[in-house]
Amino acid sequence: MTAELVRGQNHTLPQTRLEIRVSAGSPVVAGATLGDENGTVRGVEWIAHPGAHRLPGLEVSRQAAAGHRLAVDLEALPDEVHRVTVLLALPTGAGGPTRFGATAAPFVAVTGLDGTEIATFTLTGLDAESAVSALELYRRQGAWKVRAVGQGYAAGLAEMLADQGLAGAAELAASIQEAVARSLARSVAPPPPRTPEGDRVRHASGPSDAHPPTAPQPQPTAHPSTAPQPTASQPQPTAHPPTGTGTQTAPAAPTAAGPINYAHPRRQHAAPPPPPPAAPSAEPGQAPQPVAGDATGWSMDERLYNQIWGMFEDLARSAAAYRSAVDFAESRMGQELDRSLSDPRNRIGGTGDRAREEARAKRDELIARAREVLDRDLAQLAAEAAVVEPALPAAYAGWDNPVWHAHRIPMELPMALRIGDLHLPERTDLRIPLLVRLPLERGIWVDSGRTASEAAALMDTDRLRRLAMETAVLHAARLLAVYPPGEFSVHVIDPAGSAAGSLAPLVDAGVLAGPPAAGPGGVASVLAHLTRRVDLVQMAVRAGAADALPPDLDTGEQLLVVNDFPHGFDDRAVTQLRYLADEGPSVGVHLLMVADREDASAYGPVLDPLWRSLLRITPVADNHLADPWVGHAWTYEPPATPPGSRVLEQVLAAVTAARRAAGR
């Protein structure tokens, strides 16, 4: 049974290879310190944090996130380590809460590699604290235990590290926050938290078999429902122990009559049914044949969603294991060469040459063995992708998937939407769909700047901006195509009218809420309309009087596409845009910006919170996104229709026909 700990309570750990899961109401920094028998941290090399995320037997995330998974192998820790303390801190300068009392209480769970919870702890009672020692794993008479701590520090990380005896705590705390600030804008938020019943089924010979030599690799699970919230991006995890697959509430499309329900349509509160059994292996000892939907969930869409995030995590951890093994092999070769050549006698004759050859041979052998494991894992994932991709519903499928040619506008909102693909250099043809939960819980920014990536720097400015707007149009079209008729509207701000060609498919199909707004007057009119909607719905929800909204108010989801920001925006319009980015998603108003950040540099840091609040994607392939598990830089491939295909026009025609049939 799971032990639900309270502050100060301890519990014996039945195993030494563990995963520590953190769920918080807003992004937090997660780290861990190693302590000796007196609990003293002997130096910075005893601290795992985003700037140095891996120690022997310990691995933490590289960026701030609302959900974390820390890998711990107690047997791999140095002998002098007697305590592992898990630390949480709020990132500074991120535009989020500055104290834990302003957000939901963090929730921490210690689990086995199979996802089974051993002990949980909810950190209640925090107020002005911005850093907290959540729990500690400690050695007592040869056995390891976990203790719920919950000790908060109002002065933040520096005070917490100093309390553990670390010299130079303030300098290290500043460097940690700096490392977090560098990765905040590029991290993919993970999906929301799951119970053990919601974990993805793992194949015995699947990718999770490989582990790097320096840290344990926990069995990955489909962090999609708690989790990729990636940061690709995904919903923020709950801060409380989940009772099922459900977590945080978010806006949903209301019905035409009656009170508006802003609860997330896919948040359940009971354990989902188990996945279908895996197909038998072709031969004994081989991995089972992949099956589309081999994850738990209430529907096939949810199972596929969880499966895709499970594949995402499998690939991230398999690549991490391989890269760690390569680093270890290179480091070991260097150490052996240093030892050999430090003896002057080995510098004479062929002794030194033989030592170098032997060291290189050992390195090559280690790397070859690691590559063999990686290739096996990649082959299994490729086989899984081959059966999953054809089974995807339209919302999860690429534009080249035949499912779009037979697509019908649904009567229910799907769980998520595909906004591109991700891949790693170890195997570029193995693509993982990047899914974001619906309704959108975070705006999207299509970066049209030439400094966005090396590929962008080589493109003509006008062509790059046109491509960025075309990418935004594809995203808007997908959103229109997956929402029930009349429950999603698209507004466009194009101050100079420069995107007329890119917007032609939306305009010609008649799916926009109105003509693209041009000039300062058009910008002001659209922003005033949407800010009024946000204000009215917020007031109605707070007052519990949703049925008192004006009859002319469109309570469906709204998307605002902004081109060439900040052209045509005065100070008031900029303020309204920031307001929509911050407050809009909670009441069904979402932002899709096409902008070059350099164009807005005159505003200085006042717009930094705006950029950080949006999921940044690019109109050309670029490796700017990081996964929420090991922080790899993933290459993002934007969506694109096949050359010569008219699938976009067909889909928009279906949207128009569905609206007419519904009388909208």
C-alpha positions in Angstrom: 0.0 0.0 0.0 1.1 3.6 -0.6 2.2 5.5 2.5 0.6 9.0 2.6 3.2 10.9 4.6 2.7 14.0 6.7 5.5 16.4 7.7 8.2 14.5 9.7 6.9 11.0 9.1 9.2 8.4 7.5 8.7 5.1 5.6 11.0 2.3 4.7 12.0 2.0 1.1 11.6 -1.6 -0.2 13.9 -1.0 -3.2 16.9 1.2 -4.1 16.1 2.1 -7.7 13.4 4.8 -7.6 11.7 7.6 -9.4 10.6 10.8 -7.6 7.7 12.5 -9.2 6.9 16.1 -8.6 3.6 17.9 -9.5 3.2 21.6 -8.9 0.6 24.2 -9.7 3.2 26.3 -11.6 6.7 25.6 -13.0 9.3 24.9 -10.3 13.0 24.1 -10.3 13.7 20.6 -9.0 17.1 19.5 -7.7 18.7 17.3 -5.1 21.6 17.4 -2.7 23.8 14.7 -1.3 24.7 14.8 2.4 27.2 12.9 4.5 26.4 11.3 7.9 25.9 14.7 9.4 23.7 15.9 6.6 26.3 18.3 5.3 26.7 19.0 1.6 30.5 18.9 1.0 30.6 20.9 -2.2 28.9 21.9 -5.4 29.8 18.5 -6.8 27.3 17.0 -4.4 24.3 18.9 -5.9 22.2 18.0 -8.9 20.4 20.9 -10.5 19.5 22.2 -14.0 23.0 23.4 -14.6 24.5 20.1 -13.6 21.7 17.6 -13.9 23.4 14.3 -13.4 25.5 12.8 -10.6 26.4 9.1 -9.9 23.1 7.5 -9.0 21.0 10.7 -9.4 19.5 12.6 -12.3 17.2 15.7 -12.3 15.5 17.8 -15.0 17.3 20.5 -16.8 14.5 23.1 -16.7 11.7 24.4 -14.6 8.4 22.6 -15.2 5.2 21.9 -13.4 6.0 18.2 -13.5 9.3 16.5 -12.8 10.7 13.0 -12.6 13.9 12.5 -10.7 15.8 9.2 -11.2 17.6 7.8 -8.1 19.8 4.7 -7.7 20.7 4.5 -4.1 23.2 1.7 -4.6 25.1 3.8 -7.1 25.7 6.7 -4.7 29.1 7.2 -3.2 29.7 5.3 0.0 30.1 8.6 2.0 26.6 9.7 1.0 24.0 9.0 3.7 21.2 11.4 2.6 19.5 12.6 -0.5 17.4 15.8 -0.1 14.9 16.7 -2.9 14.7 20.5 -3.3 12.0 22.6 -5.0 12.3 26.3 -5.8 10.3 28.8 -7.8 12.2 30.2 -10.8 13.0 33.9 -10.5 12.1 36.4 -13.2 9.7 34.0 -15.0 6.6 36.0 -14.5 5.1 33.3 -12.3 4.4 33.2 -8.6 7.1 34.4 -6.2 6.0 32.4 -3.2 4.5 28.9 -2.8 1.6 30.3 -0.9 0.3 31.8 -4.2 0.1 28.5 -6.0 -1.3 25.0 -5.4 0.5 22.8 -2.9 3.3 20.7 -4.5 2.8 17.0 -4.5 5.7 14.5 -4.3 5.6 10.8 -4.9 8.3 8.2 -4.5 7.7 5.3 -6.9 9.3 2.2 -8.1 10.5 1.8 -11.7 7.2 0.2 -12.6 5.3 3.3 -11.5 4.0 1.8 -8.2 3.8 4.5 -5.6 5.7 3.8 -2.4 5.1 7.0 -0.5 3.5 10.4 -1.2 3.6 13.8 0.4 1.6 17.0 -0.2 3.5 20.1 0.9 0.7 22.0 2.5 1.1 25.1 4.8 3.6 27.0 2.7 3.2 30.7 2.4 6.0 33.2 1.8 8.6 30.5 1.0 10.1 30.4 -2.5 12.2 27.3 -1.9 11.5 24.1 0.1 13.2 20.9 1.1 10.5 18.5 0.1 11.7 15.1 1.3 14.8 13.2 2.0 16.0 9.7 1.5 18.4 8.7 4.3 20.4 5.6 5.3 19.7 4.2 8.8 21.4 1.0 10.0 22.1 -0.2 6.4 18.5 0.4 5.2 17.1 3.4 3.3 14.1 5.3 4.3 12.1 8.3 3.1 11.1 11.2 5.3 8.6 14.0 4.5 10.4 17.3 5.3 8.5 20.3 3.9 10.9 22.9 5.3 10.4 26.2 3.5 12.8 29.1 3.0 11.5 32.6 2.4 15.0 33.7 1.2 14.9 31.1 -1.5 17.6 28.7 -2.8 20.5 30.5 -1.3 19.2 30.2 2.2 18.2 26.6 1.7 21.7 25.6 0.4 23.4 27.5 3.1 21.3 25.7 5.7 22.8 22.4 4.4 26.3 23.7 5.1 27.3 24.6 1.5 29.9 27.3 1.1 29.1 29.8 -1.7 25.4 29.0 -1.6 24.4 32.4 -2.9 26.6 32.1 -6.0 25.4 28.6 -6.8 21.8 29.6 -6.3 22.3 32.5 -8.8 23.9 30.2 -11.3 21.0 27.7 -11.0 18.4 30.4 -11.6 20.4 31.6 -14.6 20.5 28.1 -16.1 16.8 27.8 -15.6 16.2 31.2 -17.3 18.1 30.1 -20.3 16.0 27.0 -20.8 12.5 28.3 -19.8 11.7 29.5 -23.3 12.6 26.3 -25.1 11.2 23.6 -22.8 8.3 21.4 -23.8 6.0 21.2 -20.8 5.0 17.7 -19.8 1.4 16.5 -19.8 -0.6 16.3 -16.5 0.0 13.7 -13.7 -1.1 10.2 -13.8 -1.8 7.5 -11.3 0.1 4.2 -11.5 -3.0 2.8 -13.3 -2.5 5.4 -16.0 1.1 4.4 -16.7 1.8 3.0 -20.1 2.4 -0.7 -20.4 6.0 -1.5 -21.1 7.3 -4.4 -23.1 9.9 -6.6 -21.4 12.5 -6.0 -24.1 11.5 -2.4 -24.9 13.6 0.7 -24.9 13.6 1.0 -21.1 16.1 -1.9 -20.8 19.0 0.4 -21.5 20.5 2.5 -18.7 23.4 4.9 -18.7 26.3 3.9 -16.5 26.0 7.0 -14.3 22.4 7.1 -13.4 19.3 4.8 -13.4 16.8 5.0 -16.1 13.4 4.6 -14.7 10.7 2.9 -16.6 9.2 5.7 -18.7 5.5 6.4 -18.6 3.3 8.3 -20.8 3.7 11.7 -19.2 1.1 12.9 -21.6 -1.7 13.1 -19.2 0.4 14.5 -16.6 3.2 14.9 -18.4 5.1 16.2 -22.5 2.2 19.0 -20.3 6.4 18.7 -23.0 6.2 21.4 -21.4 5.1 20.9 -26.9 2.6 23.2 -25.0 1.1 20.7 -22.7 -1.2 21.3 -19.7 0.2 22.1 -16.3 0.2 19.2 -13.9 -2.0 19.2 -10.8 -0.5 20.0 -7.4 -2.5 17.3 -5.6 -2.4 13.6 -5.7 -4.6 12.6 -8.6 -7.4 10.2 -8.1 -7.5 9.1 -11.7 -6.4 10.5 -15.0 -7.9 13.8 -14.3 -6.1 16.9 -13.1 -6.3 20.6 -13.7 -9.4 22.3 -15.0 -9.3 24.4 -18.2 -11.8 26.0 -20.5 -14.0 23.9 -22.6 -16.4 24.9 -25.3 -19.8 25.6 -23.7 -23.1 24.6 -25.0 -25.4 27.0 -26.7 -27.8 27.2 -23.8 -27.6 26.9 -20.0 -24.6 27.5 -17.7 -21.2 27.5 -19.3 -19.0 24.6 -18.2 -15.3 25.5 -18.2 -14.1 22.1 -16.9 -11.6 20.3 -19.2 -13.7 17.7 -21.2 -11.1 15.0 -20.8 -10.2 15.2 -17.1 -11.6 12.0 -15.5 -11.7 11.0 -11.8 -11.5 7.3 -11.8 -9.0 4.7 -13.0 -9.3 4.1 -16.7 -9.7 0.6 -18.2 -6.6 -1.4 -18.8 -5.1 -1.4 -22.3 -5.6 -4.2 -24.7 -3.2 -7.1 -24.4 0.0 -6.9 -26.4 0.3 -9.2 -29.4 2.4 -12.2 -28.9 6.1 -12.2 -30.0 6.9 -13.7 -33.3 9.5 -16.0 -31.5 10.3 -16.7 -27.9 12.7 -14.1 -26.4 11.7 -11.4 -28.9 9.9 -8.2 -28.0 6.1 -8.3 -28.5 4.7 -7.0 -31.7 3.7 -3.3 -31.3 0.0 -2.6 -31.0 -1.6 0.8 -31.6 -3.2 2.0 -28.4 -1.1 -0.1 -25.9 -1.6 2.5 -23.1 -4.4 2.9 -20.6 -7.2 5.3 -21.3 -10.9 5.8 -21.5 -10.9 5.8 -25.3 -8.7 4.9 -28.2 -7.8 8.5 -28.7 -6.6 8.8 -25.1 -4.7 5.5 -25.4 -2.9 6.7 -28.5 -2.2 10.0 -26.8 -0.6 8.3 -23.9 1.2 5.9 -26.2 2.8 8.7 -28.2 4.0 10.4 -25.1 5.4 7.1 -23.9 7.3 6.7 -27.2 8.5 10.3 -26.7 9.9 9.5 -23.3 11.3 6.1 -24.5 13.3 7.8 -27.2 14.5 10.5 -24.9 15.8 8.1 -22.3 17.3 5.7 -24.8 19.2 8.5 -26.4 20.3 9.7 -23.0 21.6 6.2 -22.1 23.6 6.1 -25.3 25.0 9.5 -24.9 25.9 8.9 -21.3 27.7 5.6 -22.3 29.7 7.5 -25.0 30.7 10.2 -22.5 31.7 7.5 -20.0 33.8 5.7 -22.7 35.6 8.9 -23.7 36.2 9.8 -20.1 37.5 6.4 -19.2 39.9 6.4 -22.2 41.2 9.8 -21.2 41.8 8.6 -17.6 43.6 5.5 -18.8 45.8 7.5 -21.1 46.6 10.0 -18.3 47.6 7.2 -16.0 49.7 5.4 -18.6 51.6 8.5 -19.9 52.1 9.9 -16.4 54.8 7.2 -16.0 58.0 8.5 -17.8 59.0 4.9 -18.6 55.9 4.5 -20.8 57.0 7.3 -23.0 59.9 5.4 -24.4 59.6 2.8 -27.1 56.2 1.4 -28.1 54.7 1.1 -24.6 52.9 4.4 -24.9 51.6 3.5 -28.4 50.3 0.2 -27.1 48.6 2.0 -24.2 46.9 4.4 -26.5 45.7 1.6 -28.8 44.3 -0.5 -25.9 42.5 2.6 -24.5 41.0 3.4 -27.8 40.0 -0.2 -28.4 38.2 -0.3 -25.0 36.4 2.9 -25.8 35.3 1.6 -29.2 34.1 -1.6 -27.6 32.0 0.3 -25.0 30.5 2.6 -27.7 29.7 -0.3 -30.0 27.9 -2.1 -27.2 26.0 1.0 -26.3 25.1 1.6 -30.0 23.9 -2.0 -30.3 21.4 -1.4 -27.4 20.4 1.9 -28.9 19.8 0.4 -32.3 17.7 -2.3 -30.7 15.6 0.3 -28.9 15.3 2.5 -32.0 14.2 -0.5 -34.1 11.5 -1.3 -31.5 10.3 2.3 -31.5 10.3 2.5 -35.3 8.2 -0.6 -35.5 5.8 0.9 -32.9 5.6 4.2 -34.9 4.9 2.2 -38.1 1.7 0.8 -36.5 0.7 3.9 -34.5 0.9 6.5 -37.3 -1.7 4.9 -39.6 -4.1 4.4 -36.6 -4.0 8.1 -35.5 -7.2 10.1 -35.7 -7.2 13.3 -37.7 -6.3 15.6 -34.7 -3.1 13.6 -34.1 -2.3 12.8 -37.8 0.0 14.6 -40.1 -1.4 16.4 -43.2 -0.1 13.6 -45.4 -2.2 11.0 -43.5 -5.2 9.7 -45.7 -7.5 10.2 -42.7 -7.8 13.9 -43.5 -9.4 13.1 -46.9 -12.3 11.4 -45.2 -12.4 13.8 -42.2 -15.8 14.8 -40.8 -16.1 17.7 -38.3 -16.5 15.9 -34.9 -19.3 16.5 -32.4 -16.9 16.2 -29.5 -13.6 18.0 -28.8 -10.6 15.7 -29.2 -8.1 15.3 -26.4 -5.1 16.9 -28.2 -3.8 18.4 -31.4 -0.7 17.7 -33.4 1.4 20.8 -34.1 4.5 19.2 -35.6 7.0 16.5 -35.2 10.2 16.0 -33.2 13.3 13.9 -33.8 16.8 13.4 -32.5 20.1 13.1 -34.6 20.5 9.4 -33.5 17.7 8.6 -36.0 16.2 11.5 -37.9 13.5 9.4 -39.7 12.0 8.4 -36.4 9.5 11.2 -35.8 7.5 11.7 -32.6 4.2 13.7 -33.0 4.2 16.8 -30.9 0.8 17.0 -29.3 -0.8 19.8 -27.2 -3.8 19.3 -25.1 -7.1 20.9 -26.0 -8.5 23.3 -25.1 -5.2 25.1 -25.5 -3.7 26.1 -22.2 -0.9 28.2 -23.6 -0.6 30.4 -26.6 1.7 29.7 -29.6 4.3 31.9 -31.1 5.6 31.2 -34.6 9.0 32.9 -34.7 9.4 34.6 -38.0 12.8 36.1 -37.2 16.0 35.2 -39.1 17.9 34.8 -35.8 15.5 32.0 -34.8 17.7 29.2 -36.3 20.5 28.6 -38.7 18.1 27.5 -41.4 16.1 30.7 -40.9 19.3 32.9 -41.2 19.8 31.5 -44.7 16.3 32.5 -45.9 15.1 35.7 -47.4 13.2 37.8 -44.8 10.0 38.1 -46.8 10.0 34.4 -47.7 10.5 33.4 -44.0 7.7 35.6 -42.8 5.4 34.3 -45.5 6.3 30.7 -44.5 5.6 31.6 -40.8 2.2 32.9 -41.6 1.4 29.8 -43.7 2.4 27.7 -40.7 0.0 29.7 -38.5 -2.8 29.2 -41.1 -2.3 25.4 -41.0 -2.5 25.5 -37.2 -5.7 27.6 -37.3 -7.2 25.2 -39.9 -6.5 22.2 -37.8 -8.2 23.8 -34.8 -11.2 24.7 -36.9 -11.4 21.1 -38.2 -11.3 19.4 -34.8 -13.8 21.6 -32.9 -17.5 20.9 -33.1 -19.3 23.2 -35.6 -19.7 26.8 -34.2 -17.7 26.2 -31.1 -14.5 27.8 -32.4 -13.9 31.1 -34.0 -10.8 32.6 -35.6 -10.0 36.3 -35.6 -7.0 37.7 -37.5 -5.0 40.9 -37.1 -2.9 41.8 -40.1 -2.1 45.5 -39.6 -0.4 46.1 -43.0 -2.3 43.5 -45.0 1.0 41.8 -45.8 -0.4 38.3 -45.2 -3.3 38.4 -47.7 -1.8 35.6 -49.8 -1.2 33.3 -46.8 -4.7 34.0 -45.4 -6.4 33.3 -48.7 -7.5 29.7 -47.8 -9.2 30.9 -44.6 -10.8 34.0 -46.2 -12.0 32.1 -49.3 -13.5 29.4 -47.2 -15.4 31.9 -45.1 -14.3 30.4 -41.8 -13.0 33.6 -40.2 -15.1 35.5 -37.6 -14.6 38.6 -39.8 -12.3 40.1 -42.3 -8.6 40.3 -41.2 -8.3 43.5 -39.2 -6.0 46.1 -40.7 -4.6 49.4 -39.5 -4.5 50.8 -36.0 -8.3 51.0 -35.9 -8.8 47.4 -36.9 -6.2 46.3 -34.3 -8.0 48.3 -31.6 -11.4 47.0 -32.5 -10.5 43.2 -32.4 -8.5 43.6 -29.1 -11.4 45.5 -27.5 -13.9 42.8 -28.5 -11.8 40.0 -27.1 -10.7 41.7 -23.9 -14.4 42.5 -23.3 -15.2 38.9 -23.7 -12.5 37.8 -21.2 -13.6 40.4 -18.7 -17.3 39.4 -18.9 -16.7 35.7 -18.7 -14.3 36.0 -15.8 -16.8 38.2 -13.9 -19.6 35.7 -14.6 -17.6 32.7 -13.5 -16.4 34.4 -10.3 -19.9 35.5 -9.5 -21.4 32.1 -10.4 -23.7 33.8 -12.8 -22.7 32.3 -16.2 -26.3 32.4 -17.4 -26.3 36.2 -17.0 -23.9 36.8 -19.9 -25.1 39.1 -22.7 -27.0 37.2 -25.3 -24.7 38.6 -28.1 -21.6 37.2 -26.4 -20.0 34.3 -28.3 -19.1 31.8 -25.6 -17.3 29.4 -27.9 -13.5 29.2 -28.0 -11.7 32.1 -29.7 -8.4 32.1 -31.5 -6.6 35.4 -32.2 -4.0 35.2 -35.0 -1.6 38.2 -34.9 0.7 38.9 -37.8 3.8 41.1 -37.8 3.6 42.1 -34.2 4.2 44.9 -33.0 3.4 46.7 -36.3 0.2 48.7 -35.8 0.2 48.2 -32.0 0.4 51.2 -29.7 1.1 50.9 -25.9 -2.6 50.3 -25.1 -2.8 47.5 -27.7 0.4 45.9 -26.4 -1.1 45.9 -22.9 -4.3 44.3 -24.1 -2.4 41.7 -26.0 -0.4 40.8 -22.9 -3.7 40.6 -21.0 -5.2 38.2 -23.5 -2.0 36.0 -23.3 -2.2 35.8 -19.5 -5.9 35.7 -18.8 -7.4 34.5 -22.1 -6.7 30.7 -22.0 -8.6 30.2 -18.7 -11.8 31.5 -20.3 -11.4 30.2 -23.9 -9.5 33.0 -25.7 -6.2 31.8 -27.2 -3.3 33.5 -29.0 -1.4 32.5 -32.1 1.3 35.1 -32.8 3.5 35.4 -35.9 6.3 37.7 -34.9 10.0 38.5 -34.9 11.1 39.2 -31.4 13.8 41.6 -32.6 11.0 43.8 -34.1 9.7 44.4 -30.6 13.1 45.0 -29.0 12.1 48.7 -28.6 9.8 47.7 -25.8 12.7 46.2 -23.9 12.0 43.7 -21.0 8.4 44.7 -20.7 7.5 42.0 -23.2 9.7 39.2 -21.8 6.7 37.7 -19.9 4.7 37.7 -23.1 7.4 35.7 -25.0 7.9 33.3 -22.1 4.1 32.6 -21.8 3.9 31.3 -25.4 5.1 28.0 -26.8 7.7 29.0 -29.4 7.8 27.1 -32.6 9.5 27.8 -35.9 8.4 27.8 -39.6 11.5 25.8 -40.5 13.2 22.8 -38.8 15.1 23.9 -35.7 16.4 22.1 -32.6 15.1 24.6 -30.0 12.7 22.4 -28.0 13.7 20.4 -24.9 11.9 17.4 -23.5 10.7 17.4 -19.9 12.7 14.3 -18.9 16.4 14.6 -19.8 16.4 18.0 -21.6 17.6 16.9 -25.1 17.5 19.5 -27.8 14.9 18.1 -30.2 14.6 19.1 -33.8 11.1 20.5 -34.4 9.6 19.9 -37.8 6.6 22.3 -38.5 3.5 20.9 -40.2 3.3 21.0 -43.9 0.8 19.8 -46.5 2.1 17.5 -49.3 3.2 19.3 -52.5 0.3 19.8 -54.8 -2.2 18.5 -52.3 -5.5 20.3 -51.8 -6.1 18.8 -48.4 -6.3 22.2 -46.7 -9.0 23.4 -49.0 -10.9 20.2 -48.5 -10.7 20.4 -44.8 -11.8 24.1 -44.7 -14.7 23.2 -47.1 -15.8 20.5 -44.6 -15.7 23.1 -41.8 -17.9 25.5 -43.8 -20.4 22.7 -44.7 -20.6 21.5 -41.1 -21.4 25.1 -39.9 -24.1 25.4 -42.5 -25.6 22.1 -41.5 -25.6 23.2 -37.9 -27.1 26.6 -38.7 -24.1 28.4 -37.3 
